[in-house]
Amino acid sequence: MGKIGLQGVAVFGYIGVAEEERLIGRNFLVDIEVEYPLEVSSKSDDLKDTFNYEILLQAINIAFSKKHNLLEAAAFATGSE
């Protein structure tokens, strides 16, 4: 098992306790890391055997497109997508 991830993903979200924060929104930089079995892809060096990073980007964008009071809720939603 190994870890792969993305750092500094720029995303716009509607997160905050104040109503104004959820109405106006703001920019966030997101780092995400996931555990993934890397044995096959590290030996084959073939794109078809590796993790699709697009899935992480989609999960971040979906989670941050929804309104949340807490950043923790957006992070949890990202992991749930």
C-alpha positions in Angstrom: 0.0 0.0 0.0 1.3 3.5 -0.8 0.1 7.0 -0.6 -0.6 9.3 -3.6 -2.2 12.7 -3.7 -2.5 16.2 -5.0 -1.4 19.4 -3.4 -2.5 23.0 -3.9 -5.7 22.2 -5.9 -7.5 25.6 -6.4 -11.2 25.4 -5.8 -14.0 27.9 -5.1 -16.4 27.0 -2.3 -19.2 28.3 -0.1 -17.9 27.4 3.3 -18.2 29.4 6.5 -20.2 29.8 9.7 -21.3 33.3 8.6 -24.2 33.4 6.1 -22.2 35.9 4.0 -19.3 33.4 3.6 -21.8 30.8 2.2 -23.4 33.4 -0.1 -20.2 35.0 -1.5 -17.9 32.1 -1.3 -14.1 32.2 -1.6 -11.1 30.4 -3.0 -9.5 27.4 -1.2 -6.3 25.5 -1.8 -6.8 21.8 -1.1 -4.3 19.0 -0.4 -5.6 15.5 -0.6 -3.8 12.1 0.0 -5.2 8.6 -0.4 -3.8 5.2 0.3 -3.7 3.1 -2.9 -2.1 -0.3 -3.7 0.9 0.7 -5.9 2.6 -2.7 -6.4 1.2 -3.4 -9.8 1.6 0.1 -11.3 5.1 0.5 -9.9 6.2 -2.7 -11.6 4.3 -2.4 -14.9 4.9 1.4 -15.4 1.7 1.3 -17.3 -0.9 4.0 -17.1 -3.8 1.5 -17.2 -2.6 0.1 -13.9 -2.5 3.3 -11.9 -4.9 5.6 -10.0 -6.9 8.1 -12.0 -6.3 11.5 -10.4 -9.3 12.9 -12.1 -11.4 11.1 -9.5 -9.8 13.1 -6.8 -10.4 16.4 -8.6 -14.0 15.5 -9.2 -14.6 14.6 -5.5 -13.0 18.0 -4.4 -15.1 20.0 -6.9 -18.4 18.2 -6.0 -17.8 18.6 -2.2 -16.8 22.3 -2.4 -19.7 23.2 -4.7 -22.1 22.5 -1.8 -22.6 24.9 1.1 -21.0 23.9 4.4 -20.6 25.7 7.7 -17.3 24.0 8.5 -14.3 23.1 6.4 -14.3 19.8 8.2 -17.7 19.0 6.6 -16.3 19.8 3.2 -13.3 17.6 3.8 -15.5 14.7 5.0 -17.7 15.2 1.9 -14.7 15.0 -0.3 -13.7 11.7 1.1 -17.3 10.5 0.7 -17.7 11.3 -3.0 
